Amino acid sequence: MFWFLLIALVVVVAAVTLFVVGGGSGVSLPEAEPDRIAWPLPADRPTSRADVDAVRLPLAVRGYRMTETDDVLDRLGAELAERDARITELERALAAARAEAEAARGAAEKDANKDEESPGQAPNDAAPGEWNGGTEA
């Protein structure tokens, strides 16, 4: 009985092997394409929120493919750093422009106050020897 089961097992294994290999039909399966990012980030323009939402990282046996995930994260990190630097630069320029405008406004108000206090010399402030309402000082 043992020999019968052993021979039956060998026959079944051989049949499955021939079936998997193809049994000589001559038709083979096409090569499987590697799993890649379905929607890569655009290289010709900065990434937008829609681009990040559309990214679908390819799966591997133990999670995501590390190299492609690292590439996407490196690209996003570089763009965020560039945008942060640009925002900082623009905020500094805005602060400098506001300070300059405030200084110009202060100088204009100072000149206006000076003009209001002394629109010209008053008649009593005339120099000695000049006409001062008919009297000399």
Order of alpha helices (4+ residues) and beta strands (2+ residues): alpha-alpha-beta-beta-alpha
